[in-house]
Each structure stands twice: as structure tokens, then as C-alpha cells.
């Protein structure tokens, strides 16, 4: 019955989510609510994937700039273990989200190559191989092979970070996801997450005295990570600002943005923005010597949580406008 | 010399001005395809327009539109959603992994996960009936002939005549 139709977070409710905004608007008398295809697991997967790729990409940058030595345990061990771990969680979330997880292998055994889900699965598999070889090389005592692995590793990590934009764009009627700037946005989100994770890891893992940590002795690698976190947070916020302030060409995109900013996902969105703001501002103030380094590093968890909340708002809002 | 006929291209024309909102198509589809409760392959949406006494109710028969360039087919990672040579967008439940990419890609919210077998499904034109030269269940049961099925390449078919003669529209051309 109409009075018994499904409601709640998992459903796209009927009609215009912005309610009737015209006296000439038709009144919906009967409709059927639809399940939102991708729930929180897909939102979280974009975040875990960002960590998995960002840690590797930022670590590569530190090594290529000579800020971190190739013998550093961050590069040898922390990078493949953290990236690999988060990539495993990413895969676990993807399989968990399937209605037939036992058929997961069909993606590899009978791929339909136009699907970005297939392309993404093979890209992730390739990136997993790079991380596994990186770990094995470290275990075998090599310090040079990991540098060579960067040649396939960096492009594979970037592709892993951004392919989701193409996956979302295949949902052609979800207008908010047809954003040509989503691939670079995902790339910067990945760098943001990578620097935010590596900051505390670098401080904890290195043989630094507690006093040095407390006083915030600014080592170059810490400074660089703080800069990356501050800059990527600023880019992230600017791109969101452009997304929500520019008038979108279709009613569907406008409604999806409304759902994200003012509708059912507004709490995640605004808390996410607020935390990202602090997550970027604290590192910036620290590198400008306006606050202590430990306080700047405290921005890292805020940035991580902020992006997680924003991802949920963005992924869910894209599916929140009824199409039927 | 015999003229080679064009291949069959099935099309469905829905005349919403004829629809009376009886939901016979909804129930016939559920019965024919054993569609469980809580999900539908087709249903009728109602909207009220105007203010009494100048009010009327409009109906929309809502279902898969068998897109020519179906986004669900492109998005499906295992080709469980596929397009037949005769234009029907069909599905193979035995290879559906339940990733819901087709649901996200559908421009009509017309695909759902069957809560009993956990695979994606939608209106497939009653392909099993079409293949036996039977009309889809919704077409048979519609009391006002608001739902019509025919071969677009057969100029004698009623559907082809409507498409070529009257004003018709695709709701969301891909």
C-alpha cells in the first residue's frame, strides 16, 4: 500500500526531494520507493582505496625527492603493509557489497571489458601485485628493486585512485556523478589521505625520543607531509566549493547537490567540511611556525575523518534522486 | 528476387492517455514472472494535477525502457545484462554477481535485486513469451490497450504505424 511504502536511509523516496516548489507542481499520489544501489560500504571503499593509494604515492614522492632514504622502514615496510592492508579492506568491502559474493571470480573469468568495474578490478589486481612485490623485495633485503617498481607502481596507484570516477560516470542518469573534475579530485583526495596517514606513522615509527616528539622537532619529511596535507586539503575544499556553488545544468544534479548540502546528507557533508578545514589549517599553521608541530599533526585524524564523512555524503547523494 | 526482410526489433509503445491506472499490468507481471513482494518489474505511478474541480489524475506505466544503448549492459561486469539481437535487454541470473552497477546505471530506476535469489532483474519484455509468439503478460491483460508490443521493422505492425505516424517520445534518450 501507498501508506506502507519503504522509507529510510536505504531507499530513494518518491517524488521531488526538494518538495513541491511550484503551485503548478503535480502531486504524487502513488509511487514505489527504490533501494539505493550502493550503501555505506561503497562510500567507505572510496576512502579505504584512497588511503591505499595515497600512502604509496606520497611515500614515492618522499623517496624521489630524497627526503626519505630508501633504507627507511617507512618505505621498506610501512608503505607496502599499510597500502596493502587498506587495499585488502577495500577488496573485502567490495566483495561484501555483492549480493553473490561467491561469484566474485566471474569478474576475472568472464569480464565484460566496457564495464569500469572490470577495468577497476584488474587495475586493483595490478596494484596489489606491485605492493606484494615491494613487500617481498623488502623481506629479501633489496633496496633497489622497490625503486624500479615505482615505474608501474605510480601509474597503477593513480589509476586505482581515480578509476571510481569513471565507474560512477557510467551511471549516465546520475547527473551529479558526470563531473569531469572527479578524477583529479579523487587524486588529490588520495594524496590528502596518504599524507594524513603517513604523518603519525612517521612520527611513531622513527626512532625519535619522546621529548623530541613532544617539542615537535621539525624534520624535513614531517614538514613536507604537513605541506602536502595542507595543500591537498585546500584543493579538496576548493573543488567542493566549486561543485556546490556553481549552478548545475540539470534539475537532477541540482537536487542531488541539494540532498548533499541541505537534505538528508547535510550532517555528513558539513561535519566533513568542518573537519577537513581544521585538518588542513592545523598543518598549515604548523609549517608556518604559528603553532607547534604536534598540534599540526593533530590535523591528520581530523582530515581522515572529514574525508570519510564527505565521501559518504557524496556517494549517497549521487543516488538519492528518484529516476522513475 | 525476394526482398530480404529487416531483422525483428521489438518495441513497446505505452499510451499514457489510455491508461486508467488499474494496475492490471503490475499484477499480471508479478504473476507471470513470479516477482516477489516488495519489488516490481513494472508498476503504475499516479500524479494528481490541478485543483478541484479542475483536477485530473495522470498515470505513468513505469518500467525498463529497453534502451538502445543500454547503460546497464555497459556497466555490467559479467555480461549478465545483455542486449539481444531483437532489441530486448535481457538478463542471465546465473552469472549475476549482484554488484548493483546496473541499478546505479539505469536511467529509470527499473532494475532491482530480487530478494529471493539475490540477482538483478527487470522487465525483459516477457522474452520467454515473445519467443513463443505470445505477447507479454502486461499487454494481454491491459483493458484499454495502453501497452502495445510489435516489431518496429514490420511496417504492418500496429506499433510501427504508431511510431511512424504519431508523436512518440523516449523518456530519457541515452
Interface residues (C-beta under 8 A of the other chain):
Chain A: X6 X12 X26 X27 X28 X29 X30 X31 X32 X34 X35 X37 X38 X97 X98 X99 X100 X101 X103 X104 X106 X107 X110 X111 X112 X114 X115 X116 X117 X118 X121 X167 X168 X170 X171 X172 X173 X174 X319 X322 X323 X324
Chain B: X38 X40 X43 X44 X45 X46 X47 X48 X49 X57 X58 X62 X71 X74 X75 X76 X77 X78 X79 X95 X96 X97 X98 X99 X100 X101 X103 X104 X105 X106 X107 X108 X109 X110 X112 X113 X118 X119 X120 X172 X174
